[in-house]
Amino acid sequence: MNNKLYGSLIFELSHPGRRAYSLPRNEFGDYSVPADEQRKHDAELPECDEMTVVRHYTNHSENNFGVDNGFYPLGSCTMKYNPCINEEIAMHPAFANLHPLQPADSVKGAEKAYDLLQQYLSELTGMSKFTLNPCAGAHGELTGLMIIRSYFESKRDTKRIKVIVPDSAHGTNPASAAVCGLEIVEVKSKEDGRVDVEHLKTLLGDDIAAMMMTNPNTLGLFEYDIPEITKLVHDCGGLMYYDGANLNPMLGACRPGDMGFDVMHVNLHKTFSTPHGGGGPGSGPVGVRAGLEEFLPMNNSTTDKDFAISVNPYHGNFAVELRALTYILTLGKQHIKMVGPLATLNANYIKECLKDDYELPIEGLCKHEFVFNGLKDKSTGVTTMDVAKRLLDYGYHAPTIYFPLLFHEAMMIEPTENESKETIDGFINVMHKIAEEAKNSPDVVKGAPHNTPIKRVDDVLAAKEPHVSNCTLNCL
């Protein structure tokens, strides 16, 4: 490989007079461009031949890591395999060429797909009805909290302005509540990582609008006190909100509606197999139990228009919805029941195989993910960050690190149900090898990565003193 070609900016490969294109002969004559629409200076663009351009961007594309490249055990994000059939359906011209302002009678097929997905999500989660309008998980959280607030406003119950959030919750939970104008109240976790019911009891009152929960929680632990928790919140007049970020292990095993939740969102881009990351794409449909349907956004049946909410003028990210619908239909009724159990099996297998080398702060059965607190042998000085960097040398994406904040050296691992035993065994072997390196050659781990295009960077210095390229486009 040409190292200069591989590591250079496209501007550094530029040579005056080189072209990567040719235009057809002009058969239409010459037309002048008005002076006020002309550039004051020529655009500063690179000049390269076609092969240089192709090789440059192909080489850079190989620096991207995704589930099509290798194992991606990113905890709490469910980086699931996205079958190509999903992409084929999403890119089908009959769907991809639709315009959001088309007449309703010309999009009957798209509306049928929309209705089918809403129906399937309701059946899979135990909710009465869904809206697909929200464009991301956090957008869904905000929408769900707006529904809850509108519900209490419709009852003229204006005292309920507090939302209870566990200390192990995803950061979007308190953020969404704050954006919705609600006050956040934190409930503590017990030593086993689950909600402290006794502490919860002291927080309940007639000012509680809702409690937000992820079940299983961020530690990958099922909240077995959920029947008591939902009863306590309901008895004080509040509603239960389900954060659907960890829905993956529940498919085929348990439904949030059956647990007593009133409102929930689903991350289609996690549980239902859409590629995500880097800011998108996403989709966060929101479902409600029977009796709350009228508060869903864009629902013309809302009895009191003063309390109707709107979060998106269209039907959400339709291509993401098509991928999710394709995934559900491909698996079918029987096979979708295997998702949760297989995700749980894979996570527990990794946990049990590695707990002799990595500190497991909470013993017992986990669900789809679990958390280590760094290496068991702290004397090596090798941190979770070092382990994550070293994994890159072996071709694995690092798991989520330093989250949740309950543990100083947190390392959250989620394999999903898609990975084979051979793939998982390979990951386990590498994790054991890194633990051995930490004991015998700690500097090798602390200096990782060694085999990537960019070596170890000083994260703090990079944030405080960023060095950006001086190759800029003068396009104005």
Sequence and secondary structure as in RCSB ss.txt:
>XXXX:A:sequence
MNNKLYGSLIFELSHPGRRAYSLPRNEFGDYSVPADEQRKHDAELPECDEMTVVRHYTNHSENNFGVDNGFYPLG
SCTMKYNPCINEEIAMHPAFANLHPLQPADSVKGAEKAYDLLQQYLSELTGMSKFTLNPCAGAHGELTGLMIIRS
YFESKRDTKRIKVIVPDSAHGTNPASAAVCGLEIVEVKSKEDGRVDVEHLKTLLGDDIAAMMMTNPNTLGLFEYD
IPEITKLVHDCGGLMYYDGANLNPMLGACRPGDMGFDVMHVNLHKTFSTPHGGGGPGSGPVGVRAGLEEFLPMNN
STTDKDFAISVNPYHGNFAVELRALTYILTLGKQHIKMVGPLATLNANYIKECLKDDYELPIEGLCKHEFVFNGL
KDKSTGVTTMDVAKRLLDYGYHAPTIYFPLLFHEAMMIEPTENESKETIDGFINVMHKIAEEAKNSPDVVKGAPH
NTPIKRVDDVLAAKEPHVSNCTLNCL
>XXXX:A:secstr
  HHHHHS TTTT  TT  S       S      GGGS SS        HHHHHHHHHHHHTT   TTTS   BT
TT      HHHHHHHT HHHHT  TTS GGG HHHHHHHHHHHHHHHHHHT SEEE    SHHHHHHHHHHHHHH
HHHHTT TT  EEEEETTS THHHHHHHHTT EEEEE B TTSSB HHHHHHH STTEEEEEE SS TTS   TT
HHHHHHHHHHTT EEEEEETT GGGTTT  HHHHT SEEEE HHHHT     TT      EEE TT GGGSTT T
T S GGG   S SS S HHHHHHHHHHHHHHHHHHGGGHHHHHHHHHHHHHHHHTTTB  SS S  SS EEEESB
S GGG   HHHHHHHHHHTT    EES STTSTTEEEE   SS  HHHHHHHHHHHHHHHHHHHH HHHHHT   
SSSS    HHHHHHS    S      
